[in-house]
Amino acid sequence: MLKSGLLHPDILAACARAGHGSKILISDGNFPHVTRKNPAADIVFLNLAPGLVKVTDVLRVLAPTVPVEAAEVMDYARSGPYALKNDPPVWQEFRAILKENGYAIDLARLERFQFYGAAEAGDVCLTVATGEQRIYANLLLTIGVVKAE
């Protein structure tokens, strides 16, 4: 039995196998989890029900577990049925969680199909599928290095 904040064995194993530059995708409930992933990446389905588990729940557990070097989001549409006028509120939560864990990084925006391409790339080692209902709540984390103390 573990005492750490992260207990999921498949997520722990994928994180342990990852190295500097590896990426972890935490995807919302609308993301095409199976068709837009690196075929070699592990996939963990935490989409228990609509709204469960949230991307922010996963980030809260992952942020203190792995060193985060960069964070990328799928930029929102400015026109059409899913258009927004401002950043999605969930992005502020991403920023706050990262800051709480000592990361001085901001969210890099990728256009939708660039984000899909990044999610399918060979450096993505893990996709965590959530039941997140908020739109534009996909997050791609790049693992940094663990520095000697």
C-alpha angles and dihedrals in degrees: 000000000000129000097198124106092253116066105156105116097209093049091046091050093049091048091049091052093047124093141189109317095018114130136221121203117207104191133195125233093268096054116110091241099180102034097044103048138096103267090223094051122102114243123208118191111213093157094119096158137337105301094012121127106016126211089238090056090056093044091052089058098038099045095069092039103056130030108252116212100171141003126206130190134191106256115236127247118258093202137026133046095317097042122139131192095209139024113293110262091237089068090066088054090051090051092047094049092048091048092048087057094052100260116141095195133116129214116272113214122225124188112249098262092039087054091050089050091050090049090053095046123118094247093065105101100173139028117194110197112206135184091237111153100190111101122240090024097131115124129189114196125197115211116232131195132288106234123216113253 
